[in-house]
Every structure is written in C-alpha cells, then in structure tokens.
Amino acid sequence: MKVKALVIAPYEGLAIQIKAEAGKRNDIDVVCHTGDLYEGLNIAKRYMNDSFDIIISRGGTATLLKENGYPVIDVSISLYDLLRSIRQASGAKKKFAIVGFDLIMKNVKFLKDVLAADTTIETYTIQKAEDAENVMQHLSEIGIEIVVCDQVSAVTAGKYRLNYILINSGSESILAAINQAVDIGKERIKNRNLIMLHEKIVLSSPDTILLLKGNKILNEASVSPVLSRGFLTILKAKAENMRNDSSVFEYDDDGLLYSAKMSRFHIDEDVYVSVYIKKTRLPFSLEKTGIAIRNSKWAHEQYLNSFYGCTNANSKDVKTITNYSKRNYPVFIYGERGTGKGNLAQLLYYFSQSSAYPLFDIDMQIAGGKAIEFIRKLYMEDPEKKAVFHLKNINKANQEIIKEIIDLNEEFSLSKRAYIIATATLKKNEGLHESCIEYIERLQCLTLNTMNLRDHLEEISSIANLYIATLNRRNGTEMISIDEEGIKLLEEYDWPGNNDQLARVLKRLNATCSDQIIQASDIRKVIQEEKEMFKKNNGQDLLPEIADKTLKEIDEEIIKIVLAEEKGNKSNTAKRLGLSRATVWRALQDK
C-alpha cells in the first residue's frame, strides 16, 4: 500500500527537501506545492481530493489547514534547526530578534539557558499570525535589522522592511514527518470517502459585461465568442482571488488590449463580480515590442525575491524610494549596472498611490518609437486613463525619441494623469546624456543615483550572510556562513557588476561548496575568474586604440580599414558596410 501525500510547503526549499527524502522510499509518493497560510489553504482546496491521502505542511500553514478540517502532518522545528538559524543571524553581524509561536520559543528559551553568549537576544512569542504585525512594527521602531522567524512572521517582516532569516527544518525533522505521514495515510486510505460538488448557472448580459460567482462566468455562453480564451482564463483567476471591492487590469492578446474594470458586490450571502471590458486594437504586439503589462502584486514579489530585496531592506536608496512614493512626481533612477534600479522601480510602484493601476513595463531600447505610438493611442481613446509607466533603458533610446516623450507629456499632461518612472544604466564614471537631463528638467523628476556596491563594502558581510540564508531557504541547503578571510576577500574586490555580480558569485558558491562554511580558497578562486571575465569584456582592454575616440571617428576608422581591404573600391566598401556610396565618400572627405 502506497500513501499519496500532498505537500504544501511555506517555502520552496522545504518542498525540495521533502521531495528528495520521499524519493528514497517505496511507501509514499508526494506532489509538492509552495504556499503559506491562506495561499496554502487555497492549494488544499484545489488539490486535496480522492487523489491524496494526507497533507504534509509546517508551522502556521499546518495549523490553519488543521483548523479547516484537513488531515495534516506538521514538520517540526528541532533545536538544531533553530541553532543553525541563530548562527546565520550572528554571522550577519547585525542586531537581531527571534519571533515565533510557543513551540519555537520554548526551544529558544532552552538555547538561551545553555548559550550564555546569546542571552541578550530579543525574543517575542506570538499566539496567532495577526500578532506578527505589532511585533514587526515594534522591532522596526527599536532598530532591529534582522528577524529570525518562521514563514508566517517572515511575510510581515518584509512589509516593515526588516531582513529575515527563515528557520528551516533539517533532514531529521523531515524524515520523522514522512514516517508519520505514511502511518496515518495508510489508515486514511481505508476510510476515504470524499464528496464532489458541481454547480452551473447561466445568466444573460451584454457582451461587454461579465458576471462571475467565484471563478465561474455566469453568462459565459454569450461572451465567449467575442473574448479570447487567454483573457477569460486570467479574468477567472483574478475574480476568484479578488480582495478589494474594485480592481482594474490590462491584458495583451497579440495586439488587442483588454482593459477590465472589476467591481465586487453581495446579494444575501453570495459574492458576485461584475466586469466592464474595453478593447483597444493596436497595430503591433506589445510583448514583441518590448512592452509588458504588470501589477503591484507582481512588482512586490519580484522585489522581495530579488537579491536586492533580500539583502538591502534598510539601505539609503530604499528609504529614499519610500519617501518618493508619497508623492506623484515623476521619478528618474540611474546608476551602474547591477545596482538594483529595476528592483527599486518595482518597490516604488508597489508603495506608490498608483499601485492599484496597471504597470506598463516599457524597454525603450526595444520599443523605441512604438512606445510613443502606444501611449498616445491609449490616451486618445481614454483621456482619463489611470496607469503607471516604467521607461526602462531610457538612455538607450535615441535623442529624438526622448524629445517625443517630453512632447507627449506636454500634449496629454501625462505626468498628471499617470505615474511615470524612468531608469537608466550608466557605465562607471559615465554621466547622463544631455537629452536625459532635459527629460528630468522638463518633467521635473525626482532623481536617485543608485549606490554602488564598492561604496559600502563594510556591509558585504551582512549582505552575503543574508543571501546565503535566502539560498538555503530556496534550495533546501544548510550552508551557514563565510569564514573571516573569505569576507575580507569580498571586501577587497571592486565588484564592477555590483549586486548582480555578488548574487551570481554567492549562487555559484552555494551550488558548488560542500562545506557548511565557505572557505577563503573558494572565494579566491571565484573572484579570480570574475576578474578575468570582466577584463575580457572591458572595451578599454580590447580596443585601447579607439576607446577615447568619438563614434564618428570610429566610423571613419572602420571605413578606412574596409576601403583598404577592397583596394580603394568605394562601391564594394559601401556594400560590405551596408552604406551608400555617397556616405562613404562624405566620411572620407570629412576626414
């Protein structure tokens, strides 16, 4: 008899660990999903049917599932699991606190009794998930920078911009939970008797309006022929998970833009959602043009899951962005690559007063003039449209395009109707182009020059240890820290790729190092390879003879080289370079 278990893990690393341990056995099969608290409850509602005999979960999610009548095995947290998390927090060299439910805090008290060096650690016991809100607010006010906690408290810690280290369950705890799941699951197989319920209601409505109950469209028969299947799929999911009384979203169906306004209302005890739909035909596909449609939930998840979001919750740049978000002024974020500009734009959108509106993520390097065409069409058809525009790589657009954006803003008073964020990536010691400065001045932007990693290397120990804890959580690994000599090597490196480069290095070390403590020898080897890679990709090393020349001078040099190879034949030279013969002639005359 083989038990079938549904694993609802609060974090991805736990799912990986359970799947690996169950794979060694022939008495249990597992299907893993990741979701915390009510998200985990929704997973159980969707999948816990005749296909599964038992659920394996952890902490607050396991408790919530039990309260809702599901058969659950709770993966425990051992003393060793707790001690490992405290060691990681100590390695970050920041003031930290421990927050958790009774079971965790009893183990914490025991550890504090036997570890005299840790008696100064702040500890807080919570009785229910809602208690975490007050605790995290208090910790933020008293200057705590890191919280050691379970997944329930971790979600709230992120809200108050507190870095956190999740208390992971080790292999011993997971093995014990699987053994218990097999025992109880076999008993449930003998007594399983689940009931399936189905309901179908059809109502008539104009084809521009939908009426839903849960994720069921009540008038689907009348509207399906005129609405795409992709749009209807997204709409159902949004209606089912709707939390506010009103919401808006956009959907791109290969050149057909759906704009939907959703309203929730009650009749007796039933909840319904009405949807008003507007369709805009575009002459091009948004996705292929470098324009993506996002929402604030996506932006927040992207930020929280990013290296920057996991390690820089208390940075000066985050504090600046938080202050900027209280105003509706356009914002211009610029700096070197890898300094978190995109993540800061995501955070700005999430915190802004426009977070309820859709985000149009526009890569100006790809979209170019089509971005102007797209925005103009939106506001010609709906002058009062509310939206957020993130103009990425604005400095990569040509000067004429940037001037058109300025003109577009003045034509439609765009910055008063929409929230505009622009980001620009600059090379080391490079300044903004004159056209970008004109954009900043004409739109009266708030500006932020992002901080380079080399400007705060004293924080690298904290940053590295926090990210190691994140990688453990995601990958199911048990790496603890970096030795002191290794930290010094990290502090001495220049980091031309900034945060992105450090994240890549730490991911590699997490994947390749077998010891729980990363050694200096591992760091030294990786940094040497990084130096070689950046050296080979540095334009000044590859082309020292043209590095200080203008683009026009470089063009002329190339024309001369090809002309010499073609033995002075201007027609052949022009053909090879894709230029007209007149252009080649003018370049040589100017020279």
C-alpha positions in Angstrom: 0.0 0.0 0.0 1.5 3.3 -1.1 0.5 6.6 0.5 -0.1 9.6 -1.7 0.8 12.8 0.1 0.1 16.4 -0.9 3.0 18.6 0.3 2.1 22.3 1.0 5.4 23.9 1.9 5.5 27.5 3.2 8.8 27.9 1.2 10.4 26.3 -1.8 13.4 24.8 0.0 11.2 22.7 2.3 9.4 21.3 -0.8 12.7 20.3 -2.3 13.9 18.6 0.8 10.7 16.6 1.3 10.6 15.5 -2.3 14.2 14.4 -2.1 13.6 12.4 1.1 10.4 10.8 -0.2 12.2 9.8 -3.4 14.3 7.4 -1.5 11.2 5.3 -0.3 8.8 3.0 -1.9 5.9 3.5 0.6 5.0 7.1 -0.3 4.5 9.4 -3.4 4.5 13.2 -2.9 3.3 16.1 -5.0 4.7 19.4 -3.9 3.2 22.9 -3.9 4.5 26.1 -2.3 2.1 28.3 -0.4 1.9 30.0 3.0 -1.2 30.3 5.3 -4.3 31.2 3.2 -2.4 30.5 0.0 -1.7 27.1 1.3 -5.3 26.7 2.3 -6.3 27.5 -1.3 -3.9 24.9 -2.6 -5.5 22.3 -0.3 -9.0 23.3 -1.6 -7.9 22.9 -5.2 -6.0 19.6 -4.9 -7.0 17.7 -1.8 -9.4 15.2 -3.2 -9.5 11.4 -3.8 -6.0 11.6 -5.3 -4.4 12.3 -1.9 -4.5 10.6 1.5 -2.6 13.0 3.7 -1.1 16.5 3.7 2.4 17.4 4.9 3.0 21.0 5.9 4.7 23.2 8.5 4.1 25.8 11.2 1.2 28.3 10.8 0.1 26.8 7.5 -0.2 23.3 9.0 -2.2 24.8 11.9 -4.6 26.6 9.6 -5.1 23.5 7.5 -6.0 21.5 10.6 -8.5 24.2 11.7 -10.2 23.8 8.4 -10.6 20.0 8.8 -7.7 18.7 6.7 -5.6 15.8 7.8 -2.1 17.3 8.2 1.3 16.1 9.4 3.3 19.1 10.8 7.1 19.1 10.0 8.6 20.1 13.4 11.5 22.5 14.1 14.3 20.9 16.1 16.8 22.5 18.4 19.5 22.0 15.7 17.3 23.8 13.1 16.9 26.7 15.5 20.6 26.8 16.4 21.7 26.9 12.8 19.4 29.9 12.0 20.7 31.8 15.1 24.3 31.1 13.9 23.5 32.6 10.5 22.0 35.7 12.1 25.1 36.1 14.3 27.2 35.9 11.2 25.4 38.9 9.6 26.8 41.0 12.5 23.6 42.9 12.9 21.2 43.3 15.8 18.6 40.6 15.6 15.5 39.2 17.3 13.7 35.9 17.3 9.9 35.7 16.7 7.7 32.6 16.8 4.9 30.6 18.2 5.0 28.8 21.6 6.7 25.7 20.4 9.6 27.6 18.8 10.0 29.9 21.7 10.3 27.1 24.2 13.3 25.8 22.3 14.7 29.3 22.1 14.5 29.6 25.9 16.3 26.3 26.3 19.1 27.5 23.9 19.4 30.8 25.8 19.8 28.9 29.0 22.7 26.9 27.7 24.3 29.6 25.4 25.4 32.4 27.7 26.7 34.4 24.8 23.2 34.7 23.3 21.3 35.8 26.5 20.9 39.3 25.1 18.9 38.2 22.1 15.4 39.8 21.9 12.6 37.2 21.8 8.9 37.6 21.1 6.2 35.0 21.3 3.1 35.3 19.1 -0.2 33.4 19.5 -1.6 33.9 16.0 -0.4 35.2 12.7 -2.1 38.7 13.3 0.2 39.2 16.3 3.2 39.4 14.0 2.0 42.9 12.7 2.5 44.6 16.1 5.8 42.8 16.8 7.4 43.7 13.5 6.3 47.3 13.9 7.9 47.4 17.3 11.1 45.8 16.1 11.4 48.3 13.3 11.0 51.2 15.7 13.7 49.9 18.2 16.3 49.4 15.5 16.2 45.6 15.0 17.6 44.9 11.5 17.3 41.1 11.2 14.5 38.8 12.4 14.9 35.0 12.9 11.4 33.6 12.4 9.1 31.1 10.7 7.3 31.8 7.3 4.3 33.5 8.9 6.4 36.2 10.6 8.7 36.4 7.6 5.9 37.8 5.3 5.2 40.6 7.8 8.9 41.3 8.3 9.2 42.1 4.6 6.3 44.6 4.9 8.3 46.6 7.6 11.5 46.4 5.5 13.2 44.0 8.0 15.6 41.5 6.7 14.8 38.0 7.9 16.3 34.5 8.3 13.8 31.7 8.0 14.1 28.8 10.5 14.5 25.9 8.1 13.6 22.3 9.0 16.5 19.9 8.8 16.6 16.4 7.3 15.9 14.7 10.7 12.6 16.6 11.2 11.5 15.9 7.6 12.2 12.2 7.9 10.1 12.0 11.1 7.2 13.8 9.4 7.3 11.4 6.4 7.2 8.4 8.7 4.2 9.8 10.5 2.5 10.6 7.1 2.9 7.0 6.0 1.4 5.6 9.2 -1.6 7.9 9.2 -2.0 7.9 5.5 -2.4 4.1 5.4 -5.2 4.4 7.9 -7.0 7.1 5.8 -6.8 5.0 2.7 -9.1 2.5 4.3 -11.7 5.1 5.3 -11.6 7.7 2.4 -15.0 9.0 1.3 -14.9 12.5 -0.3 -17.9 14.2 -2.0 -17.6 16.2 -5.3 -19.9 19.2 -5.7 -20.7 20.9 -9.1 -22.8 23.9 -9.9 -23.8 25.6 -13.2 -25.8 28.9 -13.6 -26.2 30.8 -16.8 -27.4 34.4 -17.0 -27.8 36.8 -19.9 -25.8 40.0 -20.1 -24.4 42.4 -22.8 -21.2 41.1 -24.3 -19.2 44.0 -22.8 -20.1 43.0 -19.3 -19.3 39.7 -17.4 -20.9 38.5 -14.2 -18.9 36.0 -12.1 -19.5 34.0 -9.0 -16.2 32.7 -7.7 -14.3 31.8 -10.8 -17.4 30.9 -12.7 -18.6 33.2 -15.5 -22.4 33.1 -15.3 -23.0 34.5 -18.8 -20.1 32.8 -20.5 -22.1 31.4 -23.4 -23.0 34.8 -24.6 -19.5 36.4 -24.3 -17.1 33.6 -25.2 -17.3 34.1 -28.9 -16.2 37.8 -28.6 -13.5 37.4 -25.9 -10.2 35.5 -26.2 -9.7 32.3 -24.2 -6.5 33.7 -22.7 -8.3 36.8 -21.4 -11.1 34.7 -19.9 -8.6 32.4 -18.1 -6.8 35.4 -16.5 -10.1 37.1 -15.6 -11.4 34.0 -13.8 -8.3 33.7 -11.7 -8.5 37.4 -10.7 -12.2 37.3 -9.9 -11.6 34.3 -7.6 -8.8 35.9 -5.7 -10.2 39.5 -5.6 -9.6 41.1 -2.2 -10.9 44.7 -2.7 -14.3 45.9 -3.8 -12.9 47.3 -7.1 -9.9 46.5 -9.3 -8.5 47.1 -12.8 -6.2 45.2 -15.1 -5.0 45.1 -18.6 -4.4 42.0 -20.9 -2.5 42.0 -24.2 -3.7 39.5 -26.7 -1.2 39.9 -29.6 -2.2 43.4 -30.4 -5.7 43.5 -28.9 -5.5 45.3 -25.5 -8.3 44.4 -23.0 -8.9 46.9 -20.2 -11.1 45.5 -17.5 -12.7 47.2 -14.5 -14.0 44.8 -11.8 -16.5 45.5 -9.1 -17.4 43.1 -6.2 -20.8 43.1 -4.6 -23.0 40.9 -2.3 -26.5 39.6 -2.7 -27.5 37.9 0.6 -24.6 35.6 1.4 -23.3 35.3 -2.2 -20.5 37.3 -3.6 -20.5 38.4 -7.3 -18.1 40.3 -9.5 -19.1 42.4 -12.5 -16.6 43.2 -15.1 -16.7 46.1 -17.7 -14.4 45.5 -20.6 -12.9 47.9 -23.1 -10.9 46.6 -26.2 -8.2 48.6 -28.0 -6.8 47.4 -31.2 -3.1 48.1 -31.6 -1.0 47.9 -34.8 1.6 45.7 -33.1 2.0 43.1 -30.4 3.1 44.6 -27.1 5.3 41.7 -26.0 7.2 41.6 -29.2 7.7 45.4 -29.0 9.3 45.3 -25.5 6.1 46.3 -23.6 4.9 44.1 -20.7 1.8 44.6 -18.5 2.4 44.1 -14.8 0.6 44.7 -11.5 1.6 45.6 -8.0 1.5 42.1 -6.7 4.0 41.0 -9.4 6.2 44.0 -8.6 6.2 43.3 -4.9 7.0 39.6 -5.4 9.8 40.4 -7.9 11.3 42.8 -5.4 11.0 40.5 -2.3 12.5 37.6 -4.3 15.4 39.6 -5.7 18.9 39.7 -4.3 18.4 43.4 -3.6 15.1 42.9 -1.8 16.6 40.0 0.3 19.6 42.0 1.4 19.0 45.7 1.2 15.8 46.3 3.2 17.4 49.1 5.2 19.5 50.8 2.5 19.6 54.5 1.9 18.2 54.0 -1.6 15.2 52.1 -0.2 14.5 54.9 2.3 14.7 57.4 -0.5 12.3 55.4 -2.7 9.9 55.1 0.3 9.8 58.9 0.7 9.4 59.4 -3.1 6.4 57.1 -3.2 4.4 59.5 -1.1 4.3 61.9 -4.0 3.0 61.6 -7.6 6.1 63.3 -9.1 7.9 61.5 -12.0 11.0 59.6 -10.8 14.3 59.1 -12.6 16.6 56.3 -11.3 20.0 55.9 -12.7 23.3 54.3 -11.9 25.7 51.5 -12.8 24.5 48.0 -13.9 23.6 45.6 -11.1 22.7 48.4 -8.5 19.1 47.4 -8.2 17.5 50.1 -10.3 14.8 47.8 -11.6 14.0 46.5 -8.1 13.8 50.0 -6.7 11.4 50.9 -9.5 9.2 47.8 -8.6 9.3 48.9 -4.9 8.4 52.5 -5.9 5.4 51.3 -7.9 4.2 49.0 -5.1 4.4 51.7 -2.4 3.0 54.5 -4.6 -0.5 55.9 -4.6 -0.9 54.4 -8.1 -0.3 50.8 -7.1 -3.9 49.8 -7.9 -3.4 50.7 -11.5 -1.6 48.5 -14.2 2.1 48.9 -14.8 3.3 49.2 -18.4 6.9 48.0 -18.3 8.5 49.5 -21.4 12.0 48.7 -22.6 12.8 51.9 -24.5 15.8 50.2 -26.2 13.5 47.7 -27.9 10.2 49.7 -28.1 11.7 53.0 -29.4 9.0 55.0 -31.3 6.4 52.3 -30.8 6.3 53.3 -27.1 5.2 56.8 -28.2 2.6 55.4 -30.5 1.3 53.1 -27.8 0.9 55.7 -25.1 -0.6 58.2 -27.5 -3.3 55.7 -28.6 -4.1 54.8 -25.0 -4.8 58.5 -24.1 -6.6 59.4 -27.3 -9.1 56.6 -26.7 -9.3 57.1 -22.9 -8.1 60.6 -21.8 -8.8 59.8 -18.1 -6.9 56.5 -18.1 -5.0 55.7 -14.9 -1.7 53.8 -15.4 1.9 53.6 -14.4 4.7 53.7 -17.0 8.2 52.3 -16.3 10.5 53.6 -19.1 13.5 51.2 -18.8 16.8 51.9 -20.5 15.6 55.4 -21.4 19.1 56.4 -22.0 19.4 53.7 -24.8 16.6 55.4 -26.8 17.8 57.9 -29.3 17.6 61.6 -28.6 14.6 62.2 -30.9 12.5 59.5 -29.0 13.3 61.1 -25.6 12.2 64.5 -27.0 9.0 62.9 -28.2 8.3 61.6 -24.7 8.7 65.2 -23.4 6.3 66.4 -26.1 3.9 63.6 -25.3 3.9 64.6 -21.6 3.1 68.2 -22.5 0.4 67.1 -25.1 -1.6 64.9 -22.7 -0.4 66.3 -19.3 0.8 62.8 -18.9 2.7 63.2 -15.6 -0.6 64.4 -14.0 -2.7 61.5 -15.3 -0.1 58.7 -15.0 2.7 57.8 -12.7 6.0 57.8 -14.6 9.2 56.0 -13.6 12.3 56.0 -15.8 15.5 54.1 -15.3 18.9 54.4 -17.0 22.1 52.2 -16.8 25.4 54.0 -17.0 28.9 52.8 -17.3 31.4 53.5 -14.5 32.1 57.3 -14.2 29.7 58.0 -17.0 27.2 60.9 -16.7 23.7 61.3 -18.1 23.3 62.3 -21.7 22.0 65.9 -22.3 18.7 64.5 -23.6 18.1 62.7 -20.3 18.9 65.8 -18.4 16.4 67.7 -20.5 13.8 65.0 -19.7 14.5 65.3 -16.0 14.2 69.1 -16.1 11.1 69.3 -18.3 9.2 66.6 -16.3 10.5 67.9 -13.0 11.6 64.5 -11.9 12.8 63.3 -8.5 16.1 61.7 -9.1 18.1 58.9 -7.5 21.6 57.9 -8.3 21.9 54.3 -7.0 24.7 53.3 -4.7 27.5 51.1 -6.0 28.4 48.0 -4.0 32.1 49.3 -3.7 30.8 52.4 -1.9 29.5 50.3 1.1 31.8 47.3 1.2 31.6 47.4 5.0 28.1 45.9 4.6 29.2 43.0 2.4 29.4 40.6 5.4 25.8 41.3 6.3 24.6 41.2 2.7 26.4 37.9 1.9 25.1 36.1 5.0 21.5 37.3 4.4 21.6 36.0 0.9 23.1 32.7 2.0 20.2 32.3 4.3 17.9 33.0 1.3 19.6 30.4 -0.9 19.2 27.9 1.9 15.5 28.6 2.0 15.1 28.3 -1.7 17.4 25.3 -2.4 17.0 23.2 0.7 20.7 23.6 1.5 22.2 24.0 5.0 25.2 26.4 4.4 26.0 28.5 7.4 28.4 31.4 6.6 31.7 32.5 5.1 35.0 32.4 7.0 36.6 35.7 8.1 39.4 35.6 5.5 36.8 35.0 2.8 34.8 38.0 3.9 38.0 40.1 3.7 38.5 39.0 0.1 34.9 40.0 -0.7 35.6 43.4 0.9 38.8 44.0 -1.1 37.2 43.3 -4.6 35.9 46.2 -6.7 32.6 44.5 -7.9 32.2 46.1 -11.3 28.9 44.2 -11.7 27.7 45.4 -8.2 24.8 43.5 -6.6 24.1 41.3 -9.6 27.7 40.1 -9.7 27.7 39.3 -6.0 24.4 37.4 -6.2 25.9 35.3 -9.1 29.0 34.6 -7.1 27.1 33.5 -4.0 24.8 31.3 -6.0 27.8 29.6 -7.5 29.3 29.1 -4.1 26.0 27.7 -2.8 25.9 25.3 -5.6 29.5 24.1 -5.6 30.8 24.2 -2.0 30.3 21.0 0.0 31.2 22.5 3.4 28.7 24.4 5.5 31.3 27.2 6.0 32.6 28.7 2.7 36.4 28.9 2.8 38.6 31.7 1.6 40.1 29.4 -1.0 36.7 29.1 -2.6 36.2 32.9 -2.6 39.7 33.5 -4.1 39.2 31.1 -7.0 35.8 32.6 -7.9 36.9 36.2 -7.7 40.0 35.5 -9.9 37.6 34.1 -12.5 35.4 37.2 -12.2 38.4 39.5 -12.7 39.4 37.6 -15.9 35.8 37.7 -17.2 35.4 41.4 -16.6 38.8 42.1 -18.0 38.0 40.3 -21.3 34.7 42.2 -21.6 36.1 45.6 -20.9 36.2 47.7 -24.0 39.3 49.6 -23.0 41.3 46.4 -22.8 40.0 45.0 -26.1 40.2 48.3 -28.1 42.6 50.7 -26.5 43.3 52.4 -29.8 39.7 53.7 -30.1 38.5 53.9 -26.5 38.9 57.6 -26.4 37.6 58.4 -29.9 34.1 59.7 -30.8 31.6 57.5 -32.6 32.1 59.5 -35.8 35.9 59.0 -35.6 35.4 55.2 -35.0 33.1 55.0 -38.1 35.7 56.7 -40.2 38.4 54.3 -39.0 36.3 51.3 -39.9 35.5 52.7 -43.4 39.3 53.3 -44.0 40.1 49.7 -42.9 37.4 48.1 -45.2 38.4 50.5 -48.1 42.0 49.3 -47.8 40.9 45.7 -47.9 38.8 46.4 -51.0 41.8 48.1 -52.6 40.2 51.5 -52.8 36.9 50.4 -54.4 34.3 52.6 -52.8 31.3 50.7 -54.2 32.5 47.4 -52.7 33.3 49.1 -49.4 29.8 50.6 -49.2 28.2 47.3 -50.0 30.1 45.4 -47.2 29.2 48.1 -44.6 25.6 48.4 -45.7 26.1 52.1 -46.5 25.5 54.2 -49.6 28.5 55.2 -51.8 27.8 58.8 -51.0 28.0 58.2 -47.2 31.4 56.5 -47.7 32.6 59.4 -49.8 31.5 62.1 -47.3 33.2 60.2 -44.4 36.5 60.2 -46.3 36.1 63.8 -47.4 35.4 64.9 -43.8 38.4 63.1 -42.7 
